[in-house]
Amino acid sequence: MATTIAMPQTGQLPQVKGPEMNDRDWVNDILSYAKYLTYGYNTGLNEAQNPQLHQTVQTILNDVHQSQYELFDLMFQKGWYKMKAADQQEISQAYTQFNGYKTQFPSGS
């Protein structure tokens, strides 16, 4: 049986939701946008040749990652974001899968 990791939901959200956005919707929308931004900044960082531009983009990317984490944590603290806890078998399977990838790297370790 899967264990859900979640905080108790704070505040009242409507049982039947209409088209209007509530606080959870707004935070979720901003979190999605922050995730989208990190993809773009990652690409820009990978392709920036100028050292000053590289450093600037890296700083912005770090700031966006921090904001993304804070938004996720806000949603989690309010009970708006739930996660499934992995059991030991799932952890072992993931370890075995990704540990096997090491042989694909040039160093072989």
Secondary structure, 3 states (H helix, E strand, C coil): CCEEECCCCCCCCCCCCCCCCCHHHHHHHHHHHHHHHHHHHHHHHHHCCCHHHHHHHHHHHHHHHHHHHHHHHHHHHCCCCCEEECCHHHHHHHHHHHHHHHHHCCCCC
